């Protein structure tokens, strides 16, 4: 049986290179498919975790005990101070925090018994590579105030690291968006 592909290559002595290249390409294709499926599953699980963190963790309804950062969302954060850098523009002191505990203290004082909900508007948009993930989420915070509901749209950027305890937030930056900019 004639190999037409090899006949078109000048100097047939290089046919073993072509065969190896084709074999290598086939092996790469076959072994990349399961990895992509695993990556897709990890992305899906991580996106669900971020939505849960925002929509369930960052909410407080009438009758709930006072908002407690550690019990509601603290477990989503890394406990390693060398990893953690957290900033949120809604923090009245505009502090860069190096631990989840100090970050959480702000929200416990500020939110206390206030009723509020958080809902995802856009995202999470995720980039995943090995044990690191970067995510961007646009979300809306509705705060029940004495004069009605106050709304803030926020863009949050996060870096998460996967360790023995699963995915944990190691970087967070939240910035309020101008009204009507979250589309």
C-alpha positions as CSV (number, residue, x, y, z in Angstrom):
1,X,0.0,0.0,0.0
2,X,1.4,3.3,-1.1
3,X,1.6,6.2,1.4
4,X,0.7,9.3,-0.6
5,X,1.7,11.6,2.2
6,X,5.2,10.2,2.4
7,X,5.6,10.4,-1.4
8,X,5.0,14.2,-1.3
9,X,7.9,14.7,1.2
10,X,11.2,15.4,-0.5
11,X,13.8,12.9,0.8
12,X,11.7,10.0,2.1
13,X,14.4,9.3,4.7
14,X,12.6,11.8,6.9
15,X,9.4,9.7,6.9
16,X,10.1,8.5,10.4
17,X,10.0,12.1,11.6
18,X,6.6,12.6,10.0
19,X,5.3,9.3,11.5
20,X,6.6,10.4,14.9
21,X,5.0,13.8,14.6
22,X,1.7,12.3,13.6
23,X,1.9,9.8,16.5
24,X,2.8,12.5,19.0
25,X,-0.1,14.7,17.8
26,X,-2.5,11.8,18.2
27,X,-1.2,11.1,21.7
28,X,-1.5,14.7,22.7
29,X,-5.1,14.8,21.5
30,X,-6.1,11.6,23.2
31,X,-4.6,12.6,26.6
32,X,-5.7,16.2,26.5
33,X,-9.4,15.4,26.4
34,X,-9.8,14.0,29.9
35,X,-7.7,16.8,31.4
36,X,-10.0,19.3,29.8
37,X,-13.0,17.5,31.2
38,X,-11.4,17.6,34.7
39,X,-10.6,21.3,34.3
40,X,-14.2,21.9,33.2
41,X,-15.5,20.1,36.3
42,X,-13.1,22.0,38.5
43,X,-14.2,25.3,36.9
44,X,-17.9,24.5,37.4
45,X,-17.4,23.5,41.0
46,X,-15.4,26.7,41.7
47,X,-18.0,28.9,40.0
48,X,-20.7,27.3,42.2
49,X,-18.6,27.9,45.3
50,X,-18.1,31.6,44.4
51,X,-21.9,32.1,43.8
52,X,-22.6,30.3,47.1
53,X,-20.1,32.5,48.9
54,X,-21.8,35.7,47.5
55,X,-25.5,34.8,47.5
56,X,-25.7,32.7,50.7
57,X,-22.8,33.9,52.7
58,X,-23.2,37.6,52.1
59,X,-26.9,37.9,53.2
60,X,-28.7,38.6,56.3
61,X,-32.5,38.5,56.7
62,X,-34.9,39.7,59.4
63,X,-34.8,37.3,62.3
64,X,-31.2,36.0,61.6
65,X,-28.7,36.4,64.4
66,X,-26.3,39.4,63.9
67,X,-24.1,39.0,60.8
68,X,-20.9,37.0,61.8
69,X,-18.2,37.0,59.1
70,X,-16.4,34.0,60.5
71,X,-19.4,31.7,60.6
72,X,-21.0,33.0,57.3
73,X,-18.0,33.4,55.0
74,X,-14.8,33.1,56.9
75,X,-14.1,29.5,55.9
76,X,-13.9,30.6,52.3
77,X,-10.6,32.5,53.0
78,X,-7.1,31.2,53.5
79,X,-5.8,31.3,57.1
80,X,-2.2,32.0,55.9
81,X,-1.3,35.6,56.5
82,X,1.5,35.4,54.0
83,X,-1.1,34.7,51.3
84,X,-3.9,37.0,52.1
85,X,-4.4,40.6,50.7
86,X,-8.0,41.8,50.9
87,X,-9.5,45.2,50.0
88,X,-13.0,46.4,49.5
89,X,-13.9,49.9,48.5
90,X,-17.1,49.7,50.6
91,X,-14.9,49.4,53.8
92,X,-15.4,52.8,55.4
93,X,-11.7,52.8,56.4
94,X,-10.4,51.7,53.0
95,X,-8.0,49.3,54.7
96,X,-5.8,46.7,53.0
97,X,-6.2,43.6,55.2
98,X,-3.6,40.8,55.6
99,X,-5.9,38.3,57.2
100,X,-9.5,37.2,56.9
101,X,-10.0,37.9,60.6
102,X,-9.2,41.7,60.3
103,X,-11.2,41.9,57.1
104,X,-14.1,40.2,58.8
105,X,-14.1,42.5,61.8
106,X,-15.0,45.4,59.6
107,X,-18.1,43.7,58.2
108,X,-19.2,42.4,61.6
109,X,-19.2,46.0,63.0
110,X,-20.6,47.6,59.9
111,X,-23.4,45.1,59.0
112,X,-24.3,43.7,62.5
113,X,-28.1,43.3,62.3
114,X,-28.6,45.1,59.0
115,X,-30.7,43.2,56.5
116,X,-29.1,42.8,53.1
117,X,-28.8,40.4,50.1
118,X,-26.2,39.9,47.5
119,X,-26.9,38.5,44.0
120,X,-24.6,37.8,41.1
121,X,-25.2,40.0,38.0
122,X,-22.4,38.7,35.7
123,X,-20.0,35.8,36.2
124,X,-18.1,34.3,37.8
125,X,-15.6,34.6,34.9
126,X,-12.8,32.2,35.8
127,X,-9.3,31.5,34.7
128,X,-7.9,28.3,36.2
129,X,-4.4,27.0,36.1
130,X,-3.2,24.2,38.4
131,X,-3.8,25.2,42.0
132,X,-4.5,28.9,41.2
133,X,-7.7,30.5,39.9
134,X,-8.6,34.1,39.1
135,X,-12.2,35.1,39.1
136,X,-14.2,38.3,38.3
137,X,-17.8,38.6,39.4
138,X,-20.1,41.6,39.2
139,X,-22.7,41.5,41.9
140,X,-25.4,43.6,43.5
141,X,-25.7,44.3,47.2
142,X,-29.2,45.4,48.4
143,X,-29.1,46.9,51.9
144,X,-32.3,47.6,53.8
145,X,-31.9,51.1,55.4
146,X,-34.3,53.2,57.4
147,X,-35.1,55.2,54.3
148,X,-35.5,52.3,52.0
149,X,-33.3,49.9,50.1
150,X,-29.8,51.1,49.1
151,X,-28.2,49.3,46.2
152,X,-24.5,49.0,45.2
153,X,-23.2,47.2,42.2
154,X,-19.7,45.9,42.8
155,X,-17.0,44.3,40.7
156,X,-15.0,41.8,42.6
157,X,-11.7,40.3,41.5
158,X,-10.4,37.2,43.4
159,X,-7.5,34.9,43.4
160,X,-8.0,31.5,45.0
161,X,-5.5,28.8,45.8
162,X,-6.2,25.1,46.1
163,X,-4.7,23.4,49.1
164,X,-5.4,20.6,51.5
165,X,-8.6,22.2,52.6
166,X,-9.8,23.0,49.1
167,X,-10.1,26.3,47.3
168,X,-9.5,29.4,49.5
169,X,-9.6,33.1,48.7
170,X,-6.1,34.6,49.0
171,X,-6.7,37.9,47.2
172,X,-9.9,40.0,47.0
173,X,-10.5,43.4,45.6
174,X,-14.0,44.9,45.5
175,X,-14.9,48.2,43.8
176,X,-18.3,49.9,43.6
177,X,-19.5,50.6,40.1
178,X,-21.2,53.8,39.1
179,X,-25.0,53.3,39.0
180,X,-26.2,51.5,35.8
181,X,-22.7,50.3,34.8
182,X,-23.3,46.7,35.7
183,X,-24.8,45.2,32.5
